[in-house]
Amino acid sequence: PGAEKMFDQARGLRNLVNRLMLDPRIKRVLSGRDKGIINFDQILLNNEITVINTALEIGSAPSTALGLFIQLSLKTAILRRPEGARSLHVVSINEASQYMHPMYEDMFALYRQYGVACVIAIQSLSQMDKTNVTKYLKGVIKGAGTHIVFGRAGDEEMKVYSDQGGLKDVNII
């Protein structure tokens, strides 16, 4: 019961998956016909370097969906890592604001226990003000142990980092 209504309400998701599957490269990765195209268990075990391009040229929504799928697959593999096989692995996500998802909280809270360090790159903290989820994750990211800030940050953002760093502006007359 309710299957017909659910099918109708999932129209947007079905369209997105259909658009993803039109690209033969993405179809090959997602269809699973070729076992091991992206085998995160093996990648983590062998300390392999993996570079993934989420194909921005196919459009923002399909690219983001692919990026989230890949990150969720990686998360599952990380949380499966056996305790004796947790050598250091670094996950680096460029343009991370495009893939913001509540799983980022787990990245910052849990991955370290599994021998995985995370590096994310964003243009500015103001990118995090788009939705309630990203606003929440802005706080999670601000709690990360290390921040590297390059030039061209706005005044508001530099104030955040000055406050976090304990910098005080003292005028002596």
C-alpha positions in Angstrom: 0.0 0.0 0.0 1.2 3.5 -0.8 3.7 2.3 -3.5 1.9 4.3 -6.2 2.0 7.5 -4.2 5.6 7.0 -3.2 6.5 6.3 -6.9 4.8 9.6 -7.9 6.5 11.6 -5.1 9.9 10.3 -6.1 9.6 11.8 -9.6 12.4 14.3 -9.0 14.8 11.6 -7.7 14.0 9.3 -10.6 14.7 12.2 -13.0 18.0 12.9 -11.3 19.1 9.2 -11.5 18.0 9.0 -15.1 20.1 12.1 -15.9 23.0 10.5 -14.1 22.7 7.3 -16.0 22.7 9.1 -19.4 26.4 9.7 -19.0 28.2 6.4 -19.9 31.1 7.1 -17.5 28.8 7.6 -14.5 26.6 4.7 -15.6 29.6 2.4 -15.6 30.5 3.5 -12.0 27.0 3.3 -10.6 25.7 0.2 -12.4 28.2 -2.0 -10.7 28.7 -4.2 -13.8 32.4 -3.8 -13.5 33.2 -5.1 -10.0 35.7 -3.0 -8.3 35.7 0.2 -10.3 35.7 2.1 -7.1 36.4 -0.4 -4.3 36.9 1.8 -1.2 37.7 -1.2 1.0 40.7 -2.0 -1.3 41.7 1.7 -1.6 41.8 2.1 2.2 43.6 -1.2 2.7 46.3 -0.5 0.1 46.6 3.2 0.9 45.9 4.1 -2.7 45.5 7.6 -4.0 42.2 8.1 -5.7 41.1 11.2 -7.6 37.5 11.5 -8.4 36.1 14.1 -10.7 32.3 14.5 -10.2 31.8 15.8 -13.8 30.6 19.4 -13.2 30.0 19.6 -17.0 26.9 17.3 -16.7 25.2 19.9 -14.5 25.2 20.9 -10.8 22.5 18.5 -9.5 23.8 15.3 -11.2 27.4 16.2 -10.2 26.4 16.8 -6.6 24.4 13.6 -6.5 27.4 11.7 -7.8 29.7 13.4 -5.3 27.3 12.5 -2.4 27.0 8.9 -3.6 30.8 8.6 -3.7 31.2 10.1 -0.2 28.5 7.9 1.3 30.2 4.8 -0.3 33.5 6.0 1.2 31.9 6.5 4.6 30.6 3.0 4.6 34.0 1.6 3.8 35.7 3.7 6.5 33.3 2.6 9.2 33.9 -1.0 8.1 37.7 -0.8 8.6 38.9 -3.5 10.9 40.9 -2.3 13.9 44.2 -4.0 12.8 44.1 -2.4 9.3 43.7 1.2 10.0 46.7 2.8 8.5 46.6 6.6 8.0 44.5 7.7 5.0 43.7 11.2 4.0 40.5 12.2 2.3 40.6 15.6 0.6 37.4 17.2 -0.8 37.8 20.3 -3.0 34.8 22.6 -3.4 33.3 20.8 -0.4 30.4 23.3 -0.1 28.9 21.7 -3.2 28.6 18.3 -1.4 27.6 19.5 2.1 25.6 16.8 3.8 25.0 15.9 7.5 27.5 13.1 7.1 30.2 15.8 7.4 29.5 15.7 11.1 30.6 12.1 11.2 33.7 13.0 9.1 34.9 15.4 11.8 33.7 13.3 14.8 34.4 9.7 13.8 36.8 9.2 11.0 39.9 9.9 13.1 39.1 6.8 15.1 39.3 4.8 11.9 42.7 6.3 10.8 41.2 8.7 8.3 42.1 12.4 8.3 39.8 14.8 6.3 40.8 17.9 4.5 38.0 20.0 3.0 38.4 23.1 0.9 35.8 25.9 0.7 36.0 29.4 -0.7 34.6 31.1 2.4 32.6 30.4 5.5 29.8 32.6 4.0 29.1 29.7 1.5 27.8 27.8 4.5 24.9 30.2 5.0 22.8 28.7 2.1 20.6 26.3 4.0 19.8 25.2 7.6 21.9 22.1 7.1 25.0 24.0 5.9 24.5 26.6 8.6 24.6 23.8 11.2 27.7 22.3 9.5 29.4 25.6 9.5 29.6 25.2 13.3 30.9 21.7 12.9 33.6 22.8 10.5 34.6 25.7 12.8 35.2 23.1 15.5 37.8 21.3 13.4 41.3 21.1 14.9 43.2 22.9 12.1 42.1 25.7 9.7 44.3 27.1 7.0 43.2 30.5 5.7 44.5 32.1 2.6 44.1 35.7 1.5 41.0 37.4 0.2 38.9 36.4 3.2 36.3 38.9 4.1 36.3 41.0 7.3 33.5 38.9 8.9 35.4 35.7 8.2 38.7 37.1 9.5 36.9 38.2 12.7 35.8 34.6 13.2 39.4 33.3 12.8 40.8 36.1 15.0 38.4 35.2 17.7 39.1 31.5 17.4 42.9 32.1 17.5 42.6 34.3 20.6 43.9 37.4 18.8 43.0 40.6 20.7 43.3 44.1 19.5 44.7 46.3 22.3 45.3 50.0 21.9 47.9 51.5 24.2 47.9 55.3 24.4 
